[in-house]
Amino acid sequence: IMSTALLFTNRPLTEFKTRDFYPLRIKIKILMNMDEKQRLLNLLNERKISEDDFKILIAALDKKPTRLMMVLSFLVNPFQRLAGGQALLVGIAIIILLSYFGFHAQQYYVNIMQSVDTSINTRPRVAYTFWLVLYQNVICWWSLSLCYLLFAKLLQRNPIRWIDFFGMVAVARLPFLVSTIFVLSIEHFFPGFIQARDHQLQSSWLQVVFSVQNMLIGLWLLMMYFNAMKEASGLTGGKLWFSVAASFIIASVVGSELTMFFV
């Protein structure tokens, strides 16, 4: 891919970063498909595959992803199209909206992976306000962004940009926004359920829906965080997995202490 990219630009190879290849993705994919088709044609000419097999494999290469798959792919990894200043602006908007809806949903954002209802805190140190919720979300955002940036600096030899880390991690908190809006909807249509659900002795279909929603949001959030680090740092393999795991531990511990300091 690196060598193919040079066909379309005059920049030195050493100046390329992962995000620079996004505009070239389609052209590179076309060339790769052409190469695969040539290999299949060679196999057909050498009689190593039948003509029917050749047609099936060619059709598979030409098959375009469905709209649903394209949407799902974008929701899991929007960072192939969203980076730099654009990602930062979108991310800041998500943080503000999350804080606004989170305040009305009466949520504490404890750490990078968890939010809880304010009813668990019977003796708050300070009044519950929008600014407290915004403070918690900013801490969660900055703690993980700084950890990602630190490990990328230590393990990545290629140049990196701080704006990618802060922008992408902020965007990665989108699942929290969806979850918070879901909580508000539940509270609107089923008043008192959020506060009472931990004290109910019998399960209900609503609790099942709520549990499934929490599981799906958690998986979505993990994938978003992982892809944010992957795209922003350009790390791969063991370095990437180590960086994400270590960042999660550090950001969770430090972030929890700071987010709950005024609670």
Accessible surface in RSA format (square Angstrom, percent):
REM  Atomic radii and reference values for relative SASA: ProtOr
REM  Chains: A
REM  Algorithm: Lee & Richards
REM  Probe-radius: 1.40
REM  Slices: 20
REM RES _ NUM      All-atoms   Total-Side   Main-Chain    Non-polar    All polar
REM                ABS   REL    ABS   REL    ABS   REL    ABS   REL    ABS   REL
RES ILE A   1   116.27  66.2  82.83  61.7  33.43  80.6  83.19  59.9  33.08  89.8
RES MET A   2    84.48  43.7  83.60  55.3   0.88   2.1  72.53  61.7  11.95  15.8
RES SER A   3    81.67  69.0  72.27  96.5   9.40  21.7  46.60  99.2  35.08  49.1
RES THR A   4    30.10  21.4  27.10  27.5   3.01   7.2   5.31   7.1  24.79  37.5
RES ALA A   5     0.00   0.0   0.00   0.0   0.00   0.0   0.00   0.0   0.00   0.0
RES LEU A   6    68.05  37.9  54.62  39.1  13.43  33.8  54.98  38.6  13.08  35.2
RES LEU A   7   132.16  73.6  97.49  69.7  34.67  87.2 101.69  71.4  30.47  82.0
RES PHE A   8    74.77  37.4  40.71  25.2  34.06  88.6  48.31  29.3  26.46  75.7
RES THR A   9    40.87  29.1  26.85  27.2  14.02  33.4  34.21  46.0   6.66  10.1
RES ASN A  10   159.84 110.2 124.03 119.9  35.81  86.2  39.31  94.6 120.53 116.5
RES ARG A  11    96.54  40.5  90.18  46.0   6.37  15.2  46.24  63.2  50.31  30.5
RES PRO A  12    72.93  53.2  60.98  55.6  11.95  43.4  72.88  60.2   0.05   0.3
RES LEU A  13    81.28  45.3  73.53  52.6   7.76  19.5  73.53  51.6   7.76  20.9
RES THR A  14   118.17  84.0  95.66  97.0  22.51  53.7  87.54 117.6  30.64  46.3
RES GLU A  15    88.71  50.9  78.53  59.4  10.18  24.2  33.75  65.3  54.96  44.9
RES PHE A  16     8.73   4.4   1.26   0.8   7.47  19.4   1.30   0.8   7.43  21.3
RES LYS A  17    47.66  23.3  42.21  25.9   5.45  13.0  24.53  22.1  23.13  24.6
RES THR A  18    60.03  42.7  50.55  51.2   9.48  22.6  35.52  47.7  24.51  37.1
RES ARG A  19    29.32  12.3  22.18  11.3   7.14  17.0  10.29  14.1  19.03  11.5
RES ASP A  20    37.37  26.2  24.51  24.4  12.86  30.4   6.27  14.8  31.09  31.0
RES PHE A  21    23.66  11.8  23.24  14.4   0.42   1.1  23.24  14.1   0.42   1.2
RES TYR A  22    36.36  17.0  24.02  13.7  12.34  32.1  24.36  18.3  12.00  14.8
RES PRO A  23   105.75  77.1  75.08  68.4  30.67 111.5  88.10  72.7  17.65 109.7
RES LEU A  24    15.51   8.6  15.51  11.1   0.00   0.0  15.51  10.9   0.00   0.0
RES ARG A  25   102.96  43.2  99.63  50.8   3.33   7.9  51.24  70.0  51.72  31.3
RES ILE A  26   128.68  73.2 127.40  94.9   1.28   3.1 128.60  92.6   0.09   0.2
RES LYS A  27    99.06  48.3  97.38  59.7   1.68   4.0  56.09  50.5  42.97  45.8
RES ILE A  28     8.35   4.8   8.35   6.2   0.00   0.0   8.35   6.0   0.00   0.0
RES LYS A  29   119.14  58.1 117.26  71.9   1.88   4.5  75.16  67.6  43.98  46.8
RES ILE A  30    93.38  53.1  92.06  68.6   1.32   3.2  93.25  67.1   0.14   0.4
RES LEU A  31    61.50  34.3  56.39  40.3   5.11  12.8  56.66  39.8   4.85  13.0
RES MET A  32   105.09  54.4 100.79  66.7   4.30  10.2  95.85  81.5   9.24  12.2
RES ASN A  33    41.40  28.6  41.40  40.0   0.00   0.0   5.88  14.1  35.52  34.3
RES MET A  34   112.75  58.4 105.34  69.7   7.41  17.6  94.93  80.7  17.82  23.6
RES ASP A  35    68.56  48.0  62.96  62.7   5.59  13.2  22.33  52.5  46.23  46.1
RES GLU A  36    68.48  39.3  68.39  51.7   0.09   0.2  16.34  31.6  52.14  42.6
RES LYS A  37    70.16  34.2  68.04  41.7   2.12   5.0  30.85  27.8  39.30  41.9
RES GLN A  38    91.80  51.3  89.18  65.2   2.62   6.2  38.67  82.3  53.13  40.3
RES ARG A  39   134.70  56.6 132.69  67.6   2.01   4.8  43.17  59.0  91.53  55.5
RES LEU A  40    19.95  11.1  19.95  14.3   0.00   0.0  19.95  14.0   0.00   0.0
RES LEU A  41    72.17  40.2  72.17  51.6   0.00   0.0  72.17  50.7   0.00   0.0
RES ASN A  42    63.25  43.6  61.82  59.7   1.43   3.4  15.22  36.6  48.03  46.4
RES LEU A  43    61.54  34.3  61.54  44.0   0.00   0.0  61.54  43.2   0.00   0.0
RES LEU A  44    44.54  24.8  38.46  27.5   6.08  15.3  38.46  27.0   6.08  16.4
RES ASN A  45   102.83  70.9  73.48  71.0  29.35  70.7  29.45  70.9  73.38  70.9
RES GLU A  46   100.93  57.9  74.51  56.4  26.42  62.9  39.88  77.1  61.05  49.8
RES ARG A  47   217.75  91.4 187.45  95.6  30.30  72.2  62.86  85.9 154.89  93.9
RES LYS A  48   144.47  70.5 109.88  67.4  34.59  82.4  69.09  62.2  75.38  80.3
RES ILE A  49    36.48  20.8  25.19  18.8  11.29  27.2  32.57  23.5   3.91  10.6
RES SER A  50    59.01  49.9  45.13  60.2  13.88  32.0  50.62 107.8   8.39  11.8
RES GLU A  51   104.19  59.8  98.58  74.6   5.61  13.4  27.97  54.1  76.22  62.2
RES ASP A  52    98.91  69.3  96.50  96.0   2.41   5.7  24.72  58.2  74.19  74.0
RES ASP A  53    65.68  46.0  64.69  64.4   0.99   2.3  10.27  24.2  55.41  55.3
RES PHE A  54    37.23  18.6  37.23  23.1   0.00   0.0  37.23  22.6   0.00   0.0
RES LYS A  55   121.24  59.1 114.18  70.1   7.06  16.8  69.73  62.8  51.50  54.9
RES ILE A  56   116.38  66.2 111.15  82.8   5.22  12.6 114.91  82.7   1.47   4.0
RES LEU A  57    73.56  41.0  72.63  52.0   0.93   2.3  72.63  51.0   0.93   2.5
RES ILE A  58    36.11  20.5  36.11  26.9   0.00   0.0  36.11  26.0   0.00   0.0
RES ALA A  59    61.09  56.2  50.02  77.2  11.07  25.2  56.27  79.2   4.82  12.8
RES ALA A  60    65.30  60.0  44.06  68.0  21.24  48.3  49.49  69.7  15.81  41.9
RES LEU A  61    51.75  28.8  38.57  27.6  13.18  33.1  41.19  28.9  10.55  28.4
RES ASP A  62    74.10  51.9  53.89  53.6  20.21  47.8  32.79  77.2  41.31  41.2
RES LYS A  63   159.43  77.8 133.45  81.9  25.98  61.9  83.88  75.5  75.55  80.5
RES LYS A  64   172.60  84.2 158.30  97.1  14.30  34.0 102.62  92.4  69.98  74.5
RES PRO A  65    76.97  56.1  56.13  51.2  20.85  75.8  67.22  55.5   9.76  60.6
RES THR A  66    78.99  56.2  70.57  71.5   8.43  20.1  75.15 100.9   3.85   5.8
RES ARG A  67   209.21  87.8 204.05 104.0   5.16  12.3  75.72 103.5 133.49  80.9
RES LEU A  68   119.90  66.8 113.57  81.2   6.33  15.9 117.30  82.4   2.59   7.0
RES MET A  69   107.88  55.9 106.43  70.4   1.45   3.5  85.11  72.4  22.78  30.2
RES MET A  70    94.20  48.8  84.33  55.8   9.87  23.5  73.18  62.2  21.01  27.8
RES VAL A  71    82.02  54.0  79.03  71.5   2.99   7.2  82.02  71.3   0.00   0.0
RES LEU A  72    82.86  46.1  82.46  59.0   0.40   1.0  82.76  58.1   0.09   0.3
RES SER A  73    68.60  58.0  58.28  77.8  10.32  23.8  32.43  69.1  36.17  50.7
RES PHE A  74    86.15  43.1  82.31  51.0   3.84  10.0  85.88  52.1   0.26   0.8
RES LEU A  75    65.06  36.2  63.57  45.5   1.49   3.7  64.97  45.6   0.09   0.2
RES VAL A  76    44.29  29.1  44.29  40.1   0.00   0.0  44.29  38.5   0.00   0.0
RES ASN A  77    21.65  14.9  17.05  16.5   4.60  11.1  10.10  24.3  11.55  11.2
RES PRO A  78     6.41   4.7   6.12   5.6   0.29   1.1   6.41   5.3   0.00   0.0
RES PHE A  79     0.00   0.0   0.00   0.0   0.00   0.0   0.00   0.0   0.00   0.0
RES GLN A  80    61.06  34.1  58.29  42.6   2.77   6.6   5.46  11.6  55.60  42.2
RES ARG A  81   178.61  75.0 151.85  77.4  26.75  63.7  54.43  74.4 124.18  75.3
RES LEU A  82    21.21  11.8  21.21  15.2   0.00   0.0  21.21  14.9   0.00   0.0
RES ALA A  83    21.09  19.4  10.06  15.5  11.02  25.1  10.55  14.9  10.53  27.9
RES GLY A  84     4.28   5.3   0.00   N/A   4.28   5.3   4.28  11.7   0.00   0.0
RES GLY A  85    34.76  42.9   0.00   N/A  34.76  42.9  24.51  67.3  10.25  23.0
RES GLN A  86   109.57  61.3 100.57  73.5   9.00  21.4  32.08  68.3  77.49  58.8
RES ALA A  87     0.00   0.0   0.00   0.0   0.00   0.0   0.00   0.0   0.00   0.0
RES LEU A  88    32.63  18.2  32.63  23.3   0.00   0.0  32.63  22.9   0.00   0.0
RES LEU A  89   129.18  71.9 122.27  87.5   6.91  17.4 122.80  86.2   6.37  17.2
RES VAL A  90    58.57  38.5  55.27  50.0   3.30   7.9  58.51  50.8   0.05   0.1
RES GLY A  91     0.00   0.0   0.00   N/A   0.00   0.0   0.00   0.0   0.00   0.0
RES ILE A  92    63.87  36.3  63.84  47.6   0.04   0.1  63.87  46.0   0.00   0.0
RES ALA A  93    47.03  43.2  41.25  63.7   5.79  13.2  46.67  65.7   0.36   1.0
RES ILE A  94    13.93   7.9  13.93  10.4   0.00   0.0  13.93  10.0   0.00   0.0
RES ILE A  95     3.35   1.9   3.35   2.5   0.00   0.0   3.35   2.4   0.00   0.0
RES ILE A  96    84.13  47.9  84.13  62.7   0.00   0.0  84.13  60.6   0.00   0.0
RES LEU A  97    82.04  45.7  82.04  58.7   0.00   0.0  82.04  57.6   0.00   0.0
RES LEU A  98     0.00   0.0   0.00   0.0   0.00   0.0   0.00   0.0   0.00   0.0
RES SER A  99     0.00   0.0   0.00   0.0   0.00   0.0   0.00   0.0   0.00   0.0
RES TYR A 100   108.71  50.8 108.71  61.9   0.00   0.0  68.29  51.3  40.43  49.8
RES PHE A 101    55.39  27.7  55.39  34.3   0.00   0.0  55.39  33.6   0.00   0.0
RES GLY A 102     0.00   0.0   0.00   N/A   0.00   0.0   0.00   0.0   0.00   0.0
RES PHE A 103    56.07  28.1  56.03  34.7   0.04   0.1  56.03  34.0   0.04   0.1
RES HIS A 104    90.92  49.7  73.21  50.9  17.71  45.3  50.92  52.5  40.01  46.6
RES ALA A 105     0.00   0.0   0.00   0.0   0.00   0.0   0.00   0.0   0.00   0.0
RES GLN A 106    69.31  38.8  69.31  50.7   0.00   0.0  23.65  50.3  45.67  34.6
RES GLN A 107    11.46   6.4  11.46   8.4   0.00   0.0   1.33   2.8  10.14   7.7
RES TYR A 108     5.09   2.4   5.09   2.9   0.00   0.0   0.10   0.1   5.00   6.2
RES TYR A 109     0.17   0.1   0.17   0.1   0.00   0.0   0.17   0.1   0.01   0.0
RES VAL A 110    21.88  14.4  21.88  19.8   0.00   0.0  21.88  19.0   0.00   0.0
RES ASN A 111    21.51  14.8  21.00  20.3   0.51   1.2   0.75   1.8  20.76  20.1
RES ILE A 112     0.60   0.3   0.60   0.4   0.00   0.0   0.60   0.4   0.00   0.0
RES MET A 113    65.09  33.7  45.06  29.8  20.02  47.7  45.06  38.3  20.02  26.5
RES GLN A 114    84.92  47.5  82.25  60.1   2.67   6.4  23.79  50.6  61.13  46.4
RES SER A 115    39.23  33.2  18.19  24.3  21.04  48.5   0.01   0.0  39.22  54.9
RES VAL A 116    27.43  18.0  23.47  21.2   3.96   9.5  27.43  23.8   0.00   0.0
RES ASP A 117     9.54   6.7   6.70   6.7   2.84   6.7   6.00  14.1   3.54   3.5
RES THR A 118    20.46  14.6  15.76  16.0   4.70  11.2   7.67  10.3  12.79  19.3
RES SER A 119    59.51  50.3  31.51  42.1  28.00  64.5  35.89  76.4  23.62  33.1
RES ILE A 120   107.63  61.2  74.22  55.3  33.40  80.5  82.95  59.7  24.68  67.0
RES ASN A 121    35.95  24.8  21.30  20.6  14.65  35.3  10.02  24.1  25.93  25.1
RES THR A 122   120.86  86.0  89.47  90.7  31.39  74.8  71.81  96.5  49.04  74.1
RES ARG A 123   213.54  89.7 194.46  99.1  19.09  45.4  69.94  95.6 143.60  87.0
RES PRO A 124    69.91  50.9  48.36  44.1  21.54  78.3  48.36  39.9  21.54 133.9
RES ARG A 125   168.55  70.8 131.65  67.1  36.91  87.9  51.08  69.8 117.47  71.2
RES VAL A 126    63.26  41.6  53.14  48.1  10.12  24.4  61.89  53.8   1.37   3.7
RES ALA A 127    78.59  72.3  55.46  85.6  23.13  52.6  66.18  93.2  12.41  32.9
RES TYR A 128    45.59  21.3  23.81  13.5  21.79  56.7  23.99  18.0  21.60  26.6
RES THR A 129    54.55  38.8  53.47  54.2   1.08   2.6  47.03  63.2   7.52  11.4
RES PHE A 130    48.48  24.3  46.66  28.9   1.82   4.7  46.66  28.3   1.82   5.2
RES TRP A 131   176.93  71.0 171.77  83.1   5.16  12.1 144.48  77.0  32.44  52.6
RES LEU A 132    14.12   7.9   9.23   6.6   4.90  12.3  13.37   9.4   0.75   2.0
RES VAL A 133     0.00   0.0   0.00   0.0   0.00   0.0   0.00   0.0   0.00   0.0
RES LEU A 134    36.13  20.1  36.13  25.8   0.00   0.0  36.13  25.4   0.00   0.0
RES TYR A 135    63.32  29.6  57.06  32.5   6.27  16.3  56.53  42.5   6.79   8.4
RES GLN A 136     0.00   0.0   0.00   0.0   0.00   0.0   0.00   0.0   0.00   0.0
RES ASN A 137     0.00   0.0   0.00   0.0   0.00   0.0   0.00   0.0   0.00   0.0
RES VAL A 138    33.82  22.3  33.82  30.6   0.00   0.0  33.82  29.4   0.00   0.0
RES ILE A 139    27.28  15.5  26.86  20.0   0.43   1.0  27.02  19.5   0.27   0.7
RES CYS A 140     1.20   0.9   0.07   0.1   1.13   2.7   0.27   0.7   0.93   1.0
RES TRP A 141    20.53   8.2  20.53   9.9   0.00   0.0  20.53  10.9   0.00   0.0
RES TRP A 142   121.94  48.9 121.94  59.0   0.00   0.0 120.02  64.0   1.93   3.1
RES SER A 143    15.25  12.9   6.45   8.6   8.80  20.3  14.05  29.9   1.19   1.7
RES LEU A 144     0.23   0.1   0.23   0.2   0.00   0.0   0.23   0.2   0.00   0.0
RES SER A 145     0.00   0.0   0.00   0.0   0.00   0.0   0.00   0.0   0.00   0.0
RES LEU A 146    97.54  54.3  93.36  66.8   4.18  10.5  93.61  65.7   3.93  10.6
RES CYS A 147    14.02  10.6  12.42  13.9   1.60   3.8   1.48   3.7  12.54  13.5
RES TYR A 148     0.44   0.2   0.44   0.2   0.00   0.0   0.44   0.3   0.00   0.0
RES LEU A 149    28.41  15.8  28.41  20.3   0.00   0.0  28.41  19.9   0.00   0.0
RES LEU A 150    96.80  53.9  93.03  66.6   3.77   9.5  96.52  67.8   0.28   0.7
RES PHE A 151    21.83  10.9  21.83  13.5   0.00   0.0  21.83  13.2   0.00   0.0
RES ALA A 152     0.00   0.0   0.00   0.0   0.00   0.0   0.00   0.0   0.00   0.0
RES LYS A 153   133.22  65.0 109.39  67.1  23.82  56.7  62.67  56.4  70.54  75.1
RES LEU A 154   125.00  69.6  92.28  66.0  32.72  82.3  94.97  66.7  30.04  80.8
RES LEU A 155    48.72  27.1  40.50  29.0   8.22  20.7  44.13  31.0   4.59  12.3
RES GLN A 156    32.93  18.4  19.86  14.5  13.07  31.1   0.98   2.1  31.95  24.2
RES ARG A 157   233.40  98.0 196.31 100.1  37.09  88.3  79.13 108.1 154.27  93.5
RES ASN A 158    81.41  56.1  76.94  74.4   4.47  10.8   5.50  13.2  75.91  73.4
RES PRO A 159    82.29  60.0  67.25  61.3  15.04  54.7  79.24  65.4   3.05  18.9
RES ILE A 160    27.76  15.8   7.54   5.6  20.22  48.7   7.55   5.4  20.21  54.9
RES ARG A 161    88.93  37.3  85.16  43.4   3.77   9.0  36.50  49.9  52.43  31.8
RES TRP A 162   146.92  59.0 143.73  69.6   3.19   7.5 114.25  60.9  32.67  53.0
RES ILE A 163    39.24  22.3  39.24  29.2   0.00   0.0  39.24  28.3   0.00   0.0
RES ASP A 164     0.68   0.5   0.68   0.7   0.00   0.0   0.22   0.5   0.46   0.5
RES PHE A 165     0.57   0.3   0.08   0.0   0.49   1.3   0.57   0.3   0.00   0.0
RES PHE A 166    27.01  13.5  27.01  16.7   0.00   0.0  27.01  16.4   0.00   0.0
RES GLY A 167     0.00   0.0   0.00   N/A   0.00   0.0   0.00   0.0   0.00   0.0
RES MET A 168     0.74   0.4   0.74   0.5   0.00   0.0   0.74   0.6   0.00   0.0
RES VAL A 169     1.09   0.7   1.09   1.0   0.00   0.0   1.09   0.9   0.00   0.0
RES ALA A 170     0.00   0.0   0.00   0.0   0.00   0.0   0.00   0.0   0.00   0.0
RES VAL A 171     4.34   2.9   4.34   3.9   0.00   0.0   4.34   3.8   0.00   0.0
RES ALA A 172     0.00   0.0   0.00   0.0   0.00   0.0   0.00   0.0   0.00   0.0
RES ARG A 173     0.42   0.2   0.42   0.2   0.00   0.0   0.40   0.5   0.02   0.0
RES LEU A 174    43.24  24.1  43.24  30.9   0.00   0.0  43.24  30.4   0.00   0.0
RES PRO A 175     0.00   0.0   0.00   0.0   0.00   0.0   0.00   0.0   0.00   0.0
RES PHE A 176    10.18   5.1  10.18   6.3   0.00   0.0  10.18   6.2   0.00   0.0
RES LEU A 177    16.13   9.0  16.13  11.5   0.00   0.0  16.13  11.3   0.00   0.0
RES VAL A 178    62.63  41.2  60.51  54.8   2.12   5.1  61.44  53.4   1.19   3.2
RES SER A 179    15.17  12.8  15.17  20.2   0.00   0.0   1.54   3.3  13.63  19.1
RES THR A 180     5.09   3.6   3.58   3.6   1.52   3.6   1.52   2.0   3.58   5.4
RES ILE A 181    74.35  42.3  74.29  55.3   0.06   0.1  74.29  53.5   0.06   0.2
RES PHE A 182    50.30  25.2  46.79  29.0   3.51   9.1  50.24  30.5   0.06   0.2
RES VAL A 183    10.75   7.1  10.75   9.7   0.00   0.0  10.75   9.3   0.00   0.0
RES LEU A 184    42.44  23.6  38.60  27.6   3.84   9.6  38.84  27.3   3.60   9.7
RES SER A 185    45.64  38.6  40.64  54.2   5.00  11.5  22.98  48.9  22.66  31.7
RES ILE A 186    13.45   7.7  13.09   9.8   0.36   0.9  13.45   9.7   0.00   0.0
RES GLU A 187    34.18  19.6  26.97  20.4   7.21  17.2  17.49  33.8  16.69  13.6
RES HIS A 188   136.33  74.5 113.52  78.9  22.81  58.4  72.67  74.9  63.67  74.1
RES PHE A 189   143.94  72.0 120.33  74.5  23.61  61.4 123.70  75.0  20.23  57.9
RES PHE A 190    78.26  39.2  74.01  45.8   4.25  11.1  78.26  47.4   0.00   0.0
RES PRO A 191   111.71  81.4  85.16  77.6  26.55  96.5  86.96  71.8  24.75 153.8
RES GLY A 192    40.89  50.4   0.00   N/A  40.89  50.4  30.74  84.4  10.15  22.7
RES PHE A 193    14.99   7.5  10.32   6.4   4.67  12.1  14.71   8.9   0.28   0.8
RES ILE A 194     4.24   2.4   0.92   0.7   3.33   8.0   0.92   0.7   3.33   9.0
RES GLN A 195    76.02  42.5  65.12  47.6  10.90  26.0  39.18  83.4  36.84  27.9
RES ALA A 196    40.42  37.2  37.60  58.0   2.82   6.4  40.26  56.7   0.15   0.4
RES ARG A 197    60.20  25.3  53.92  27.5   6.28  15.0  10.58  14.5  49.61  30.1
RES ASP A 198   111.03  77.8  76.84  76.5  34.19  80.8  28.05  66.0  82.98  82.8
RES HIS A 199   146.59  80.1 122.61  85.2  23.98  61.3  85.98  88.6  60.61  70.5
RES GLN A 200    79.40  44.4  53.57  39.2  25.83  61.5  26.23  55.8  53.17  40.3
RES LEU A 201   180.96 100.8 141.40 101.2  39.55  99.4 144.35 101.4  36.61  98.5
RES GLN A 202   152.16  85.1 140.37 102.6  11.79  28.1  48.11 102.4 104.04  78.9
RES SER A 203    97.90  82.7  69.27  92.4  28.63  65.9  34.32  73.1  63.58  89.1
RES SER A 204    45.13  38.1  34.46  46.0  10.67  24.6  41.91  89.2   3.22   4.5
RES TRP A 205   165.71  66.5 154.84  74.9  10.87  25.5 131.76  70.3  33.95  55.1
RES LEU A 206    14.14   7.9  14.10  10.1   0.04   0.1  14.10   9.9   0.04   0.1
RES GLN A 207    33.69  18.8  31.98  23.4   1.71   4.1  16.45  35.0  17.24  13.1
RES VAL A 208    87.35  57.5  84.47  76.5   2.89   7.0  87.35  75.9   0.00   0.0
RES VAL A 209    62.01  40.8  59.15  53.6   2.86   6.9  61.88  53.8   0.13   0.4
RES PHE A 210    13.91   7.0  13.75   8.5   0.16   0.4  13.80   8.4   0.11   0.3
RES SER A 211    68.99  58.3  60.98  81.4   8.01  18.5  33.76  71.9  35.24  49.4
RES VAL A 212    67.18  44.2  65.80  59.6   1.39   3.3  67.18  58.4   0.00   0.0
RES GLN A 213    21.86  12.2  17.22  12.6   4.64  11.1  20.90  44.5   0.96   0.7
RES ASN A 214    73.68  50.8  63.46  61.3  10.22  24.6  25.05  60.3  48.63  47.0
RES MET A 215   111.77  57.9 100.13  66.3  11.64  27.7  70.66  60.1  41.11  54.5
RES LEU A 216   101.37  56.5  97.22  69.5   4.15  10.4  97.61  68.6   3.76  10.1
RES ILE A 217    20.76  11.8  20.63  15.4   0.13   0.3  20.76  15.0   0.00   0.0
RES GLY A 218    20.90  25.8   0.00   N/A  20.90  25.8  20.63  56.6   0.27   0.6
RES LEU A 219    93.01  51.8  91.96  65.8   1.06   2.7  92.00  64.6   1.01   2.7
RES TRP A 220    41.58  16.7  41.34  20.0   0.23   0.5  40.98  21.8   0.60   1.0
RES LEU A 221     2.59   1.4   2.59   1.9   0.00   0.0   2.59   1.8   0.00   0.0
RES LEU A 222    76.26  42.5  73.38  52.5   2.88   7.2  73.65  51.7   2.61   7.0
RES MET A 223    85.30  44.2  82.27  54.4   3.03   7.2  54.91  46.7  30.39  40.3
RES MET A 224     0.07   0.0   0.07   0.0   0.00   0.0   0.07   0.1   0.00   0.0
RES TYR A 225     0.88   0.4   0.88   0.5   0.00   0.0   0.06   0.0   0.82   1.0
RES PHE A 226    41.65  20.8  41.65  25.8   0.00   0.0  41.65  25.3   0.00   0.0
RES ASN A 227    17.36  12.0  17.36  16.8   0.00   0.0   0.00   0.0  17.36  16.8
RES ALA A 228     0.72   0.7   0.21   0.3   0.51   1.2   0.27   0.4   0.45   1.2
RES MET A 229     0.00   0.0   0.00   0.0   0.00   0.0   0.00   0.0   0.00   0.0
RES LYS A 230    84.84  41.4  83.10  51.0   1.74   4.1  32.53  29.3  52.30  55.7
RES GLU A 231    11.19   6.4   7.94   6.0   3.24   7.7   0.25   0.5  10.94   8.9
RES ALA A 232     3.81   3.5   0.52   0.8   3.29   7.5   0.93   1.3   2.88   7.6
RES SER A 233     3.69   3.1   0.00   0.0   3.69   8.5   0.77   1.6   2.92   4.1
RES GLY A 234    24.07  29.7   0.00   N/A  24.07  29.7   7.29  20.0  16.77  37.6
RES LEU A 235     6.94   3.9   4.55   3.3   2.40   6.0   6.51   4.6   0.44   1.2
RES THR A 236   101.29  72.0  92.24  93.5   9.06  21.6  59.28  79.6  42.02  63.5
RES GLY A 237    46.16  56.9   0.00   N/A  46.16  56.9  37.68 103.4   8.48  19.0
RES GLY A 238    58.89  72.6   0.00   N/A  58.89  72.6  40.53 111.2  18.37  41.1
RES LYS A 239   106.25  51.8 101.24  62.1   5.01  11.9  65.84  59.3  40.41  43.0
RES LEU A 240     7.35   4.1   7.35   5.3   0.00   0.0   7.35   5.2   0.00   0.0
RES TRP A 241   163.77  65.7 161.29  78.1   2.48   5.8 139.04  74.1  24.72  40.1
RES PHE A 242   118.44  59.3 111.54  69.1   6.90  17.9 117.63  71.3   0.81   2.3
RES SER A 243     0.00   0.0   0.00   0.0   0.00   0.0   0.00   0.0   0.00   0.0
RES VAL A 244    14.61   9.6  14.61  13.2   0.00   0.0  14.61  12.7   0.00   0.0
RES ALA A 245    54.40  50.0  46.88  72.3   7.52  17.1  53.95  76.0   0.44   1.2
RES ALA A 246    17.19  15.8  12.04  18.6   5.14  11.7  16.64  23.4   0.54   1.4
RES SER A 247     0.00   0.0   0.00   0.0   0.00   0.0   0.00   0.0   0.00   0.0
RES PHE A 248    32.29  16.2  31.86  19.7   0.43   1.1  32.05  19.4   0.24   0.7
RES ILE A 249   116.88  66.5 112.17  83.6   4.71  11.4 116.88  84.2   0.00   0.0
RES ILE A 250    73.78  42.0  70.12  52.2   3.66   8.8  73.78  53.1   0.00   0.0
RES ALA A 251     0.41   0.4   0.00   0.0   0.41   0.9   0.40   0.6   0.01   0.0
RES SER A 252    31.25  26.4  30.05  40.1   1.19   2.8  21.32  45.4   9.93  13.9
RES VAL A 253    94.40  62.1  88.30  79.9   6.10  14.7  93.55  81.3   0.85   2.3
RES VAL A 254    71.54  47.1  69.56  63.0   1.98   4.8  71.54  62.2   0.00   0.0
RES GLY A 255     0.83   1.0   0.00   N/A   0.83   1.0   0.83   2.3   0.00   0.0
RES SER A 256    28.53  24.1  26.27  35.1   2.25   5.2  21.58  46.0   6.95   9.7
RES GLU A 257   125.67  72.1 117.09  88.6   8.58  20.4  39.04  75.5  86.63  70.7
RES LEU A 258    76.08  42.4  76.08  54.4   0.00   0.0  76.08  53.4   0.00   0.0
RES THR A 259     0.00   0.0   0.00   0.0   0.00   0.0   0.00   0.0   0.00   0.0
RES MET A 260    57.01  29.5  49.40  32.7   7.61  18.1  49.79  42.3   7.22   9.6
RES PHE A 261   118.25  59.2 112.71  69.8   5.54  14.4 116.94  70.9   1.31   3.8
RES PHE A 262    84.01  42.0  83.19  51.5   0.82   2.1  84.01  50.9   0.00   0.0
RES VAL A 263    19.41  12.8   3.97   3.6  15.44  37.2   4.85   4.2  14.56  39.5
END  Absolute sums over single chains surface
CHAIN  1 A    15684.7      13674.8       2009.8      10633.9       5050.7
END  Absolute sums over all chains
TOTAL         15684.7      13674.8       2009.8      10633.9       5050.7
